[in-house]
């Protein structure tokens, strides 16, 4: 496979200015997820470092019910090309899975500047039954099955936005 000319050209195109001689063929790609930003109209951006830091109740963040929001991930790729990077985010309420989101991010070459992925705008569930505590698991994995981040966390949906956010 090392003699495949089209594969060599494709890697050169993706790697650009990276010195592949220093890397060697055995260097594994590394992906470091830096943060998650929650964006909601008329609210300051909420930047959450990875891993999330829970508040005194154990929640990484809180959202207002019925509010629109979107999120943005920042991540760095180093060492080599990461192929087919995707994330999954699974959410449970009282032990019942209520959401299972899977998103293909793509193939990325190493670079010193972080990549940014912006998610679609969504709306939190509304009403008294939607409010409360949720548990979730976030996972970043590539085509080869290598896991770069796997993190469980809790968040809350409230009637109003928290004053501190």
Chimera marker file (.cmm) of the C-alpha trace (Angstrom):
<marker_set name="trace">
<marker id="1" x="0.000" y="0.000" z="0.000" r="1" g="1" b="0" radius="0.5"/>
<marker id="2" x="2.968" y="2.353" z="0.587" r="1" g="1" b="0" radius="0.5"/>
<marker id="3" x="3.707" y="2.311" z="-3.159" r="1" g="1" b="0" radius="0.5"/>
<marker id="4" x="0.231" y="3.528" z="-4.100" r="1" g="1" b="0" radius="0.5"/>
<marker id="5" x="0.967" y="6.750" z="-6.036" r="1" g="1" b="0" radius="0.5"/>
<marker id="6" x="-2.553" y="8.231" z="-5.745" r="1" g="1" b="0" radius="0.5"/>
<marker id="7" x="-2.567" y="7.667" z="-1.963" r="1" g="1" b="0" radius="0.5"/>
<marker id="8" x="0.833" y="9.369" z="-1.685" r="1" g="1" b="0" radius="0.5"/>
<marker id="9" x="-0.371" y="12.398" z="-3.686" r="1" g="1" b="0" radius="0.5"/>
<marker id="10" x="-3.602" y="12.626" z="-1.646" r="1" g="1" b="0" radius="0.5"/>
<marker id="11" x="-1.638" y="12.603" z="1.622" r="1" g="1" b="0" radius="0.5"/>
<marker id="12" x="0.750" y="15.259" z="0.290" r="1" g="1" b="0" radius="0.5"/>
<marker id="13" x="-2.210" y="17.429" z="-0.668" r="1" g="1" b="0" radius="0.5"/>
<marker id="14" x="-3.799" y="17.077" z="2.786" r="1" g="1" b="0" radius="0.5"/>
<marker id="15" x="-0.584" y="17.403" z="4.768" r="1" g="1" b="0" radius="0.5"/>
<marker id="16" x="0.637" y="20.446" z="2.858" r="1" g="1" b="0" radius="0.5"/>
<marker id="17" x="3.606" y="21.958" z="4.675" r="1" g="1" b="0" radius="0.5"/>
<marker id="18" x="3.899" y="19.252" z="7.365" r="1" g="1" b="0" radius="0.5"/>
<marker id="19" x="7.312" y="17.553" z="7.275" r="1" g="1" b="0" radius="0.5"/>
<marker id="20" x="6.287" y="13.931" z="6.712" r="1" g="1" b="0" radius="0.5"/>
<marker id="21" x="9.898" y="12.751" z="6.972" r="1" g="1" b="0" radius="0.5"/>
<marker id="22" x="9.949" y="13.807" z="10.631" r="1" g="1" b="0" radius="0.5"/>
<marker id="23" x="6.581" y="12.169" z="11.280" r="1" g="1" b="0" radius="0.5"/>
<marker id="24" x="7.331" y="8.796" z="9.734" r="1" g="1" b="0" radius="0.5"/>
<marker id="25" x="4.608" y="6.451" z="8.545" r="1" g="1" b="0" radius="0.5"/>
<marker id="26" x="3.910" y="5.108" z="12.027" r="1" g="1" b="0" radius="0.5"/>
<marker id="27" x="2.890" y="8.433" z="13.593" r="1" g="1" b="0" radius="0.5"/>
<marker id="28" x="-0.754" y="8.203" z="14.651" r="1" g="1" b="0" radius="0.5"/>
<marker id="29" x="-3.049" y="11.202" z="14.268" r="1" g="1" b="0" radius="0.5"/>
<marker id="30" x="-3.959" y="12.970" z="17.480" r="1" g="1" b="0" radius="0.5"/>
<marker id="31" x="-7.138" y="14.975" z="18.005" r="1" g="1" b="0" radius="0.5"/>
<marker id="32" x="-7.539" y="17.211" z="21.034" r="1" g="1" b="0" radius="0.5"/>
<marker id="33" x="-10.997" y="18.675" z="21.584" r="1" g="1" b="0" radius="0.5"/>
<marker id="34" x="-10.405" y="22.076" z="23.186" r="1" g="1" b="0" radius="0.5"/>
<marker id="35" x="-13.871" y="23.332" z="24.075" r="1" g="1" b="0" radius="0.5"/>
<marker id="36" x="-17.581" y="23.386" z="23.384" r="1" g="1" b="0" radius="0.5"/>
<marker id="37" x="-19.337" y="26.725" z="23.021" r="1" g="1" b="0" radius="0.5"/>
<marker id="38" x="-23.107" y="26.974" z="23.454" r="1" g="1" b="0" radius="0.5"/>
<marker id="39" x="-24.592" y="29.871" z="21.483" r="1" g="1" b="0" radius="0.5"/>
<marker id="40" x="-28.081" y="31.178" z="22.086" r="1" g="1" b="0" radius="0.5"/>
<marker id="41" x="-29.629" y="34.418" z="20.768" r="1" g="1" b="0" radius="0.5"/>
<marker id="42" x="-29.556" y="37.296" z="23.261" r="1" g="1" b="0" radius="0.5"/>
<marker id="43" x="-27.251" y="35.355" z="25.617" r="1" g="1" b="0" radius="0.5"/>
<marker id="44" x="-23.482" y="35.600" z="26.038" r="1" g="1" b="0" radius="0.5"/>
<marker id="45" x="-21.626" y="32.651" z="24.476" r="1" g="1" b="0" radius="0.5"/>
<marker id="46" x="-21.017" y="29.936" z="27.058" r="1" g="1" b="0" radius="0.5"/>
<marker id="47" x="-17.533" y="28.475" z="26.491" r="1" g="1" b="0" radius="0.5"/>
<marker id="48" x="-17.033" y="25.130" z="28.245" r="1" g="1" b="0" radius="0.5"/>
<marker id="49" x="-13.482" y="23.773" z="28.482" r="1" g="1" b="0" radius="0.5"/>
<marker id="50" x="-13.006" y="20.047" z="27.834" r="1" g="1" b="0" radius="0.5"/>
<marker id="51" x="-13.369" y="18.161" z="30.112" r="1" g="1" b="0" radius="0.5"/>
<marker id="52" x="-16.435" y="19.991" z="31.425" r="1" g="1" b="0" radius="0.5"/>
<marker id="53" x="-16.273" y="21.418" z="34.929" r="1" g="1" b="0" radius="0.5"/>
<marker id="54" x="-19.426" y="20.643" z="36.885" r="1" g="1" b="0" radius="0.5"/>
<marker id="55" x="-21.082" y="23.182" z="39.177" r="1" g="1" b="0" radius="0.5"/>
<marker id="56" x="-21.896" y="22.451" z="42.831" r="1" g="1" b="0" radius="0.5"/>
<marker id="57" x="-24.989" y="20.462" z="41.731" r="1" g="1" b="0" radius="0.5"/>
<marker id="58" x="-22.956" y="18.363" z="39.272" r="1" g="1" b="0" radius="0.5"/>
<marker id="59" x="-24.173" y="20.035" z="36.068" r="1" g="1" b="0" radius="0.5"/>
<marker id="60" x="-21.829" y="21.084" z="33.275" r="1" g="1" b="0" radius="0.5"/>
<marker id="61" x="-24.366" y="23.672" z="32.065" r="1" g="1" b="0" radius="0.5"/>
<marker id="62" x="-28.044" y="24.608" z="32.125" r="1" g="1" b="0" radius="0.5"/>
<marker id="63" x="-30.376" y="25.625" z="29.300" r="1" g="1" b="0" radius="0.5"/>
<marker id="64" x="-33.759" y="27.349" z="29.320" r="1" g="1" b="0" radius="0.5"/>
<marker id="65" x="-36.654" y="25.206" z="28.135" r="1" g="1" b="0" radius="0.5"/>
<marker id="66" x="-38.011" y="26.095" z="24.702" r="1" g="1" b="0" radius="0.5"/>
<marker id="67" x="-34.927" y="28.145" z="23.802" r="1" g="1" b="0" radius="0.5"/>
<marker id="68" x="-32.989" y="28.035" z="20.547" r="1" g="1" b="0" radius="0.5"/>
<marker id="69" x="-29.312" y="27.198" z="20.732" r="1" g="1" b="0" radius="0.5"/>
<marker id="70" x="-26.449" y="25.876" z="18.678" r="1" g="1" b="0" radius="0.5"/>
<marker id="71" x="-23.020" y="24.662" z="19.604" r="1" g="1" b="0" radius="0.5"/>
<marker id="72" x="-19.508" y="24.926" z="18.307" r="1" g="1" b="0" radius="0.5"/>
<marker id="73" x="-16.533" y="22.609" z="18.914" r="1" g="1" b="0" radius="0.5"/>
<marker id="74" x="-12.903" y="23.625" z="18.564" r="1" g="1" b="0" radius="0.5"/>
<marker id="75" x="-10.282" y="20.933" z="18.099" r="1" g="1" b="0" radius="0.5"/>
<marker id="76" x="-6.667" y="20.525" z="17.035" r="1" g="1" b="0" radius="0.5"/>
<marker id="77" x="-5.329" y="17.765" z="14.782" r="1" g="1" b="0" radius="0.5"/>
<marker id="78" x="-1.640" y="16.929" z="15.081" r="1" g="1" b="0" radius="0.5"/>
<marker id="79" x="0.890" y="14.290" z="13.906" r="1" g="1" b="0" radius="0.5"/>
<marker id="80" x="-0.981" y="12.910" z="10.906" r="1" g="1" b="0" radius="0.5"/>
<marker id="81" x="-4.231" y="12.979" z="8.911" r="1" g="1" b="0" radius="0.5"/>
<marker id="82" x="-7.330" y="11.918" z="10.843" r="1" g="1" b="0" radius="0.5"/>
<marker id="83" x="-9.781" y="10.203" z="8.540" r="1" g="1" b="0" radius="0.5"/>
<marker id="84" x="-13.541" y="10.181" z="9.044" r="1" g="1" b="0" radius="0.5"/>
<marker id="85" x="-13.697" y="12.011" z="12.366" r="1" g="1" b="0" radius="0.5"/>
<marker id="86" x="-17.196" y="11.916" z="13.817" r="1" g="1" b="0" radius="0.5"/>
<marker id="87" x="-18.873" y="12.607" z="17.102" r="1" g="1" b="0" radius="0.5"/>
<marker id="88" x="-21.835" y="11.101" z="18.866" r="1" g="1" b="0" radius="0.5"/>
<marker id="89" x="-23.810" y="12.698" z="21.656" r="1" g="1" b="0" radius="0.5"/>
<marker id="90" x="-26.354" y="10.528" z="23.436" r="1" g="1" b="0" radius="0.5"/>
<marker id="91" x="-28.740" y="12.048" z="25.986" r="1" g="1" b="0" radius="0.5"/>
<marker id="92" x="-30.866" y="10.306" z="28.634" r="1" g="1" b="0" radius="0.5"/>
<marker id="93" x="-33.589" y="11.580" z="30.970" r="1" g="1" b="0" radius="0.5"/>
<marker id="94" x="-34.515" y="9.321" z="33.885" r="1" g="1" b="0" radius="0.5"/>
<marker id="95" x="-32.721" y="6.414" z="32.200" r="1" g="1" b="0" radius="0.5"/>
<marker id="96" x="-34.571" y="6.724" z="28.875" r="1" g="1" b="0" radius="0.5"/>
<marker id="97" x="-32.597" y="7.698" z="25.786" r="1" g="1" b="0" radius="0.5"/>
<marker id="98" x="-34.158" y="10.883" z="24.397" r="1" g="1" b="0" radius="0.5"/>
<marker id="99" x="-31.557" y="11.814" z="21.790" r="1" g="1" b="0" radius="0.5"/>
<marker id="100" x="-28.806" y="10.045" z="19.868" r="1" g="1" b="0" radius="0.5"/>
<marker id="101" x="-26.995" y="12.502" z="17.637" r="1" g="1" b="0" radius="0.5"/>
<marker id="102" x="-24.269" y="11.328" z="15.226" r="1" g="1" b="0" radius="0.5"/>
<marker id="103" x="-22.365" y="13.728" z="13.007" r="1" g="1" b="0" radius="0.5"/>
<marker id="104" x="-19.596" y="13.102" z="10.484" r="1" g="1" b="0" radius="0.5"/>
<marker id="105" x="-17.096" y="15.961" z="10.753" r="1" g="1" b="0" radius="0.5"/>
<marker id="106" x="-14.748" y="14.808" z="7.978" r="1" g="1" b="0" radius="0.5"/>
<marker id="107" x="-11.066" y="14.219" z="7.284" r="1" g="1" b="0" radius="0.5"/>
<marker id="108" x="-8.543" y="16.721" z="8.650" r="1" g="1" b="0" radius="0.5"/>
<marker id="109" x="-4.840" y="17.299" z="8.200" r="1" g="1" b="0" radius="0.5"/>
<marker id="110" x="-2.574" y="18.451" z="11.015" r="1" g="1" b="0" radius="0.5"/>
<marker id="111" x="-2.294" y="22.200" z="11.521" r="1" g="1" b="0" radius="0.5"/>
<marker id="112" x="-1.339" y="24.508" z="14.351" r="1" g="1" b="0" radius="0.5"/>
<marker id="113" x="-4.620" y="26.476" z="14.229" r="1" g="1" b="0" radius="0.5"/>
<marker id="114" x="-7.728" y="24.841" z="15.709" r="1" g="1" b="0" radius="0.5"/>
<marker id="115" x="-10.524" y="23.602" z="13.477" r="1" g="1" b="0" radius="0.5"/>
<marker id="116" x="-14.051" y="24.729" z="14.337" r="1" g="1" b="0" radius="0.5"/>
<marker id="117" x="-17.259" y="22.793" z="13.756" r="1" g="1" b="0" radius="0.5"/>
<marker id="118" x="-20.588" y="24.600" z="14.152" r="1" g="1" b="0" radius="0.5"/>
<marker id="119" x="-23.729" y="22.545" z="14.765" r="1" g="1" b="0" radius="0.5"/>
<marker id="120" x="-27.208" y="23.281" z="13.460" r="1" g="1" b="0" radius="0.5"/>
<marker id="121" x="-29.581" y="25.449" z="15.477" r="1" g="1" b="0" radius="0.5"/>
<marker id="122" x="-31.876" y="23.407" z="17.689" r="1" g="1" b="0" radius="0.5"/>
<marker id="123" x="-34.587" y="24.088" z="20.280" r="1" g="1" b="0" radius="0.5"/>
<marker id="124" x="-34.603" y="22.637" z="23.769" r="1" g="1" b="0" radius="0.5"/>
<marker id="125" x="-37.745" y="20.738" z="24.748" r="1" g="1" b="0" radius="0.5"/>
<marker id="126" x="-40.336" y="22.875" z="26.534" r="1" g="1" b="0" radius="0.5"/>
<marker id="127" x="-42.759" y="22.366" z="29.379" r="1" g="1" b="0" radius="0.5"/>
<marker id="128" x="-42.737" y="21.002" z="32.885" r="1" g="1" b="0" radius="0.5"/>
<marker id="129" x="-41.919" y="17.429" z="31.799" r="1" g="1" b="0" radius="0.5"/>
<marker id="130" x="-38.930" y="18.570" z="29.763" r="1" g="1" b="0" radius="0.5"/>
<marker id="131" x="-37.323" y="20.363" z="32.705" r="1" g="1" b="0" radius="0.5"/>
<marker id="132" x="-34.899" y="18.615" z="34.984" r="1" g="1" b="0" radius="0.5"/>
<marker id="133" x="-31.672" y="16.666" z="34.946" r="1" g="1" b="0" radius="0.5"/>
<marker id="134" x="-30.213" y="14.963" z="31.869" r="1" g="1" b="0" radius="0.5"/>
<marker id="135" x="-27.201" y="12.707" z="31.529" r="1" g="1" b="0" radius="0.5"/>
<marker id="136" x="-25.195" y="12.517" z="28.333" r="1" g="1" b="0" radius="0.5"/>
<marker id="137" x="-22.160" y="10.912" z="26.741" r="1" g="1" b="0" radius="0.5"/>
<marker id="138" x="-20.019" y="12.670" z="24.149" r="1" g="1" b="0" radius="0.5"/>
<marker id="139" x="-17.606" y="10.697" z="21.978" r="1" g="1" b="0" radius="0.5"/>
<marker id="140" x="-15.168" y="11.605" z="19.182" r="1" g="1" b="0" radius="0.5"/>
<marker id="141" x="-13.936" y="8.671" z="17.069" r="1" g="1" b="0" radius="0.5"/>
<marker id="142" x="-12.337" y="8.168" z="13.636" r="1" g="1" b="0" radius="0.5"/>
<marker id="143" x="-12.875" y="5.651" z="10.804" r="1" g="1" b="0" radius="0.5"/>
<marker id="144" x="-10.355" y="3.281" z="12.392" r="1" g="1" b="0" radius="0.5"/>
<marker id="145" x="-12.335" y="3.230" z="15.643" r="1" g="1" b="0" radius="0.5"/>
<marker id="146" x="-9.745" y="5.258" z="17.567" r="1" g="1" b="0" radius="0.5"/>
<marker id="147" x="-11.476" y="7.187" z="20.361" r="1" g="1" b="0" radius="0.5"/>
<marker id="148" x="-10.070" y="10.682" z="20.964" r="1" g="1" b="0" radius="0.5"/>
<marker id="149" x="-12.571" y="11.795" z="23.597" r="1" g="1" b="0" radius="0.5"/>
<marker id="150" x="-15.231" y="9.943" z="25.542" r="1" g="1" b="0" radius="0.5"/>
<marker id="151" x="-16.892" y="11.954" z="28.268" r="1" g="1" b="0" radius="0.5"/>
<marker id="152" x="-20.035" y="11.600" z="30.372" r="1" g="1" b="0" radius="0.5"/>
<marker id="153" x="-21.693" y="14.692" z="31.789" r="1" g="1" b="0" radius="0.5"/>
<marker id="154" x="-24.916" y="16.056" z="33.261" r="1" g="1" b="0" radius="0.5"/>
<marker id="155" x="-26.880" y="19.138" z="32.291" r="1" g="1" b="0" radius="0.5"/>
<marker id="156" x="-30.143" y="20.718" z="33.313" r="1" g="1" b="0" radius="0.5"/>
<marker id="157" x="-33.106" y="22.230" z="31.496" r="1" g="1" b="0" radius="0.5"/>
<marker id="158" x="-34.738" y="24.962" z="33.577" r="1" g="1" b="0" radius="0.5"/>
<marker id="159" x="-37.764" y="27.269" z="33.341" r="1" g="1" b="0" radius="0.5"/>
<marker id="160" x="-35.424" y="30.286" z="33.098" r="1" g="1" b="0" radius="0.5"/>
<marker id="161" x="-31.784" y="30.857" z="32.145" r="1" g="1" b="0" radius="0.5"/>
<marker id="162" x="-29.413" y="30.592" z="35.118" r="1" g="1" b="0" radius="0.5"/>
<marker id="163" x="-28.308" y="34.020" z="36.355" r="1" g="1" b="0" radius="0.5"/>
<marker id="164" x="-24.617" y="33.080" z="36.236" r="1" g="1" b="0" radius="0.5"/>
<marker id="165" x="-24.555" y="32.153" z="32.535" r="1" g="1" b="0" radius="0.5"/>
<link id1="1" id2="2" r="1" g="1" b="0" radius="0.2"/>
<link id1="2" id2="3" r="1" g="1" b="0" radius="0.2"/>
<link id1="3" id2="4" r="1" g="1" b="0" radius="0.2"/>
<link id1="4" id2="5" r="1" g="1" b="0" radius="0.2"/>
<link id1="5" id2="6" r="1" g="1" b="0" radius="0.2"/>
<link id1="6" id2="7" r="1" g="1" b="0" radius="0.2"/>
<link id1="7" id2="8" r="1" g="1" b="0" radius="0.2"/>
<link id1="8" id2="9" r="1" g="1" b="0" radius="0.2"/>
<link id1="9" id2="10" r="1" g="1" b="0" radius="0.2"/>
<link id1="10" id2="11" r="1" g="1" b="0" radius="0.2"/>
<link id1="11" id2="12" r="1" g="1" b="0" radius="0.2"/>
<link id1="12" id2="13" r="1" g="1" b="0" radius="0.2"/>
<link id1="13" id2="14" r="1" g="1" b="0" radius="0.2"/>
<link id1="14" id2="15" r="1" g="1" b="0" radius="0.2"/>
<link id1="15" id2="16" r="1" g="1" b="0" radius="0.2"/>
<link id1="16" id2="17" r="1" g="1" b="0" radius="0.2"/>
<link id1="17" id2="18" r="1" g="1" b="0" radius="0.2"/>
<link id1="18" id2="19" r="1" g="1" b="0" radius="0.2"/>
<link id1="19" id2="20" r="1" g="1" b="0" radius="0.2"/>
<link id1="20" id2="21" r="1" g="1" b="0" radius="0.2"/>
<link id1="21" id2="22" r="1" g="1" b="0" radius="0.2"/>
<link id1="22" id2="23" r="1" g="1" b="0" radius="0.2"/>
<link id1="23" id2="24" r="1" g="1" b="0" radius="0.2"/>
<link id1="24" id2="25" r="1" g="1" b="0" radius="0.2"/>
<link id1="25" id2="26" r="1" g="1" b="0" radius="0.2"/>
<link id1="26" id2="27" r="1" g="1" b="0" radius="0.2"/>
<link id1="27" id2="28" r="1" g="1" b="0" radius="0.2"/>
<link id1="28" id2="29" r="1" g="1" b="0" radius="0.2"/>
<link id1="29" id2="30" r="1" g="1" b="0" radius="0.2"/>
<link id1="30" id2="31" r="1" g="1" b="0" radius="0.2"/>
<link id1="31" id2="32" r="1" g="1" b="0" radius="0.2"/>
<link id1="32" id2="33" r="1" g="1" b="0" radius="0.2"/>
<link id1="33" id2="34" r="1" g="1" b="0" radius="0.2"/>
<link id1="34" id2="35" r="1" g="1" b="0" radius="0.2"/>
<link id1="35" id2="36" r="1" g="1" b="0" radius="0.2"/>
<link id1="36" id2="37" r="1" g="1" b="0" radius="0.2"/>
<link id1="37" id2="38" r="1" g="1" b="0" radius="0.2"/>
<link id1="38" id2="39" r="1" g="1" b="0" radius="0.2"/>
<link id1="39" id2="40" r="1" g="1" b="0" radius="0.2"/>
<link id1="40" id2="41" r="1" g="1" b="0" radius="0.2"/>
<link id1="41" id2="42" r="1" g="1" b="0" radius="0.2"/>
<link id1="42" id2="43" r="1" g="1" b="0" radius="0.2"/>
<link id1="43" id2="44" r="1" g="1" b="0" radius="0.2"/>
<link id1="44" id2="45" r="1" g="1" b="0" radius="0.2"/>
<link id1="45" id2="46" r="1" g="1" b="0" radius="0.2"/>
<link id1="46" id2="47" r="1" g="1" b="0" radius="0.2"/>
<link id1="47" id2="48" r="1" g="1" b="0" radius="0.2"/>
<link id1="48" id2="49" r="1" g="1" b="0" radius="0.2"/>
<link id1="49" id2="50" r="1" g="1" b="0" radius="0.2"/>
<link id1="50" id2="51" r="1" g="1" b="0" radius="0.2"/>
<link id1="51" id2="52" r="1" g="1" b="0" radius="0.2"/>
<link id1="52" id2="53" r="1" g="1" b="0" radius="0.2"/>
<link id1="53" id2="54" r="1" g="1" b="0" radius="0.2"/>
<link id1="54" id2="55" r="1" g="1" b="0" radius="0.2"/>
<link id1="55" id2="56" r="1" g="1" b="0" radius="0.2"/>
<link id1="56" id2="57" r="1" g="1" b="0" radius="0.2"/>
<link id1="57" id2="58" r="1" g="1" b="0" radius="0.2"/>
<link id1="58" id2="59" r="1" g="1" b="0" radius="0.2"/>
<link id1="59" id2="60" r="1" g="1" b="0" radius="0.2"/>
<link id1="60" id2="61" r="1" g="1" b="0" radius="0.2"/>
<link id1="61" id2="62" r="1" g="1" b="0" radius="0.2"/>
<link id1="62" id2="63" r="1" g="1" b="0" radius="0.2"/>
<link id1="63" id2="64" r="1" g="1" b="0" radius="0.2"/>
<link id1="64" id2="65" r="1" g="1" b="0" radius="0.2"/>
<link id1="65" id2="66" r="1" g="1" b="0" radius="0.2"/>
<link id1="66" id2="67" r="1" g="1" b="0" radius="0.2"/>
<link id1="67" id2="68" r="1" g="1" b="0" radius="0.2"/>
<link id1="68" id2="69" r="1" g="1" b="0" radius="0.2"/>
<link id1="69" id2="70" r="1" g="1" b="0" radius="0.2"/>
<link id1="70" id2="71" r="1" g="1" b="0" radius="0.2"/>
<link id1="71" id2="72" r="1" g="1" b="0" radius="0.2"/>
<link id1="72" id2="73" r="1" g="1" b="0" radius="0.2"/>
<link id1="73" id2="74" r="1" g="1" b="0" radius="0.2"/>
<link id1="74" id2="75" r="1" g="1" b="0" radius="0.2"/>
<link id1="75" id2="76" r="1" g="1" b="0" radius="0.2"/>
<link id1="76" id2="77" r="1" g="1" b="0" radius="0.2"/>
<link id1="77" id2="78" r="1" g="1" b="0" radius="0.2"/>
<link id1="78" id2="79" r="1" g="1" b="0" radius="0.2"/>
<link id1="79" id2="80" r="1" g="1" b="0" radius="0.2"/>
<link id1="80" id2="81" r="1" g="1" b="0" radius="0.2"/>
<link id1="81" id2="82" r="1" g="1" b="0" radius="0.2"/>
<link id1="82" id2="83" r="1" g="1" b="0" radius="0.2"/>
<link id1="83" id2="84" r="1" g="1" b="0" radius="0.2"/>
<link id1="84" id2="85" r="1" g="1" b="0" radius="0.2"/>
<link id1="85" id2="86" r="1" g="1" b="0" radius="0.2"/>
<link id1="86" id2="87" r="1" g="1" b="0" radius="0.2"/>
<link id1="87" id2="88" r="1" g="1" b="0" radius="0.2"/>
<link id1="88" id2="89" r="1" g="1" b="0" radius="0.2"/>
<link id1="89" id2="90" r="1" g="1" b="0" radius="0.2"/>
<link id1="90" id2="91" r="1" g="1" b="0" radius="0.2"/>
<link id1="91" id2="92" r="1" g="1" b="0" radius="0.2"/>
<link id1="92" id2="93" r="1" g="1" b="0" radius="0.2"/>
<link id1="93" id2="94" r="1" g="1" b="0" radius="0.2"/>
<link id1="94" id2="95" r="1" g="1" b="0" radius="0.2"/>
<link id1="95" id2="96" r="1" g="1" b="0" radius="0.2"/>
<link id1="96" id2="97" r="1" g="1" b="0" radius="0.2"/>
<link id1="97" id2="98" r="1" g="1" b="0" radius="0.2"/>
<link id1="98" id2="99" r="1" g="1" b="0" radius="0.2"/>
<link id1="99" id2="100" r="1" g="1" b="0" radius="0.2"/>
<link id1="100" id2="101" r="1" g="1" b="0" radius="0.2"/>
<link id1="101" id2="102" r="1" g="1" b="0" radius="0.2"/>
<link id1="102" id2="103" r="1" g="1" b="0" radius="0.2"/>
<link id1="103" id2="104" r="1" g="1" b="0" radius="0.2"/>
<link id1="104" id2="105" r="1" g="1" b="0" radius="0.2"/>
<link id1="105" id2="106" r="1" g="1" b="0" radius="0.2"/>
<link id1="106" id2="107" r="1" g="1" b="0" radius="0.2"/>
<link id1="107" id2="108" r="1" g="1" b="0" radius="0.2"/>
<link id1="108" id2="109" r="1" g="1" b="0" radius="0.2"/>
<link id1="109" id2="110" r="1" g="1" b="0" radius="0.2"/>
<link id1="110" id2="111" r="1" g="1" b="0" radius="0.2"/>
<link id1="111" id2="112" r="1" g="1" b="0" radius="0.2"/>
<link id1="112" id2="113" r="1" g="1" b="0" radius="0.2"/>
<link id1="113" id2="114" r="1" g="1" b="0" radius="0.2"/>
<link id1="114" id2="115" r="1" g="1" b="0" radius="0.2"/>
<link id1="115" id2="116" r="1" g="1" b="0" radius="0.2"/>
<link id1="116" id2="117" r="1" g="1" b="0" radius="0.2"/>
<link id1="117" id2="118" r="1" g="1" b="0" radius="0.2"/>
<link id1="118" id2="119" r="1" g="1" b="0" radius="0.2"/>
<link id1="119" id2="120" r="1" g="1" b="0" radius="0.2"/>
<link id1="120" id2="121" r="1" g="1" b="0" radius="0.2"/>
<link id1="121" id2="122" r="1" g="1" b="0" radius="0.2"/>
<link id1="122" id2="123" r="1" g="1" b="0" radius="0.2"/>
<link id1="123" id2="124" r="1" g="1" b="0" radius="0.2"/>
<link id1="124" id2="125" r="1" g="1" b="0" radius="0.2"/>
<link id1="125" id2="126" r="1" g="1" b="0" radius="0.2"/>
<link id1="126" id2="127" r="1" g="1" b="0" radius="0.2"/>
<link id1="127" id2="128" r="1" g="1" b="0" radius="0.2"/>
<link id1="128" id2="129" r="1" g="1" b="0" radius="0.2"/>
<link id1="129" id2="130" r="1" g="1" b="0" radius="0.2"/>
<link id1="130" id2="131" r="1" g="1" b="0" radius="0.2"/>
<link id1="131" id2="132" r="1" g="1" b="0" radius="0.2"/>
<link id1="132" id2="133" r="1" g="1" b="0" radius="0.2"/>
<link id1="133" id2="134" r="1" g="1" b="0" radius="0.2"/>
<link id1="134" id2="135" r="1" g="1" b="0" radius="0.2"/>
<link id1="135" id2="136" r="1" g="1" b="0" radius="0.2"/>
<link id1="136" id2="137" r="1" g="1" b="0" radius="0.2"/>
<link id1="137" id2="138" r="1" g="1" b="0" radius="0.2"/>
<link id1="138" id2="139" r="1" g="1" b="0" radius="0.2"/>
<link id1="139" id2="140" r="1" g="1" b="0" radius="0.2"/>
<link id1="140" id2="141" r="1" g="1" b="0" radius="0.2"/>
<link id1="141" id2="142" r="1" g="1" b="0" radius="0.2"/>
<link id1="142" id2="143" r="1" g="1" b="0" radius="0.2"/>
<link id1="143" id2="144" r="1" g="1" b="0" radius="0.2"/>
<link id1="144" id2="145" r="1" g="1" b="0" radius="0.2"/>
<link id1="145" id2="146" r="1" g="1" b="0" radius="0.2"/>
<link id1="146" id2="147" r="1" g="1" b="0" radius="0.2"/>
<link id1="147" id2="148" r="1" g="1" b="0" radius="0.2"/>
<link id1="148" id2="149" r="1" g="1" b="0" radius="0.2"/>
<link id1="149" id2="150" r="1" g="1" b="0" radius="0.2"/>
<link id1="150" id2="151" r="1" g="1" b="0" radius="0.2"/>
<link id1="151" id2="152" r="1" g="1" b="0" radius="0.2"/>
<link id1="152" id2="153" r="1" g="1" b="0" radius="0.2"/>
<link id1="153" id2="154" r="1" g="1" b="0" radius="0.2"/>
<link id1="154" id2="155" r="1" g="1" b="0" radius="0.2"/>
<link id1="155" id2="156" r="1" g="1" b="0" radius="0.2"/>
<link id1="156" id2="157" r="1" g="1" b="0" radius="0.2"/>
<link id1="157" id2="158" r="1" g="1" b="0" radius="0.2"/>
<link id1="158" id2="159" r="1" g="1" b="0" radius="0.2"/>
<link id1="159" id2="160" r="1" g="1" b="0" radius="0.2"/>
<link id1="160" id2="161" r="1" g="1" b="0" radius="0.2"/>
<link id1="161" id2="162" r="1" g="1" b="0" radius="0.2"/>
<link id1="162" id2="163" r="1" g="1" b="0" radius="0.2"/>
<link id1="163" id2="164" r="1" g="1" b="0" radius="0.2"/>
<link id1="164" id2="165" r="1" g="1" b="0" radius="0.2"/>
</marker_set>
